[in-house]
Amino acid sequence: MKIAVIGTGMVGRVLAGRLAGLGHDVVIGTRDVQETLARTETDALGTVPYAQWQAEHDDVQLMVFEEAGRFAELVVNASNGSNSIAALRAVGAENLRRKVLVDVALPLDMSQGMPPTLSVANTDSLGEQIQREFPEARVVKTLNTVFCQVMVDPDRVPGDHTLFIAGNDEDAKNTAGQILTEFGWPADRVIDLGDITGARGTEMYMRLYFQLAGLFNTFELNIQLQIAENAAQH
């Protein structure tokens, strides 16, 4: 499948590298190719400059947003949540039309340090904002409740832990689910929360996630949903 990952940060790189390793034809979208390749500094998390990563992943091509959107059959939004709408506008509404748009981004507000708060919550979500902005795209919210390394390799966390998915289009969720299966997520670990409003819960869960990450000094953690046997019959 032709897949465009929007975002050159750590999450985008991990997803793009894994998807390419699975045999997909993958590109990464950025605002300015030359500027991205010219950066020499590591980011706040110690992520190496993009050019260094690119040299080790010559099976992934770097393109400007619009070109990446035209190329893709499926788009993954791994951009910074505060910039996601602008980045996807640069991709272009026509280039997103009828395509599955897998949104893994989070609307994090880091202005007060860790743990972050959310710039949108309770009655809305980034996933819903993207769906409203691009009504002809088929937005699926998933993978955002785990660290990027766990997204693509769930066995990094032991046990039968849980992932969530939400979106208005059942076929789009099925397509995204196939990617999850390729990453190693068994279907019975993936909980379908229904339409795109389910993104509210998975995005707001991140407040607890970051608190747990600080408590246990690791981002490689996840939760397992357990349902009482008698409750499951109702």
Buried (B, 14 or more C-beta within 10 A) or exposed (E): BEBBBBBBBBBBBBBBBBBBBBEBBBBBBBBEBEEBBEBEEEEEEEBBBBEEBBEEBEEBBBBBBBBBBEBBEBBBBBBBBBBBBEBBBBBBBEBBEEBBBBBBBBBBBEEEEEBBBBEBBEEBBBBBBBBEBBEEBBBBBBBBBBBBBBBBBBEBBEEEBBBBBBBBBEEBBEBBBEBBEBBBBEEEBBEBBEBBBBBBBBBBBBBEBBEBBEEEEEBEBBBEEEEEEEEEEE
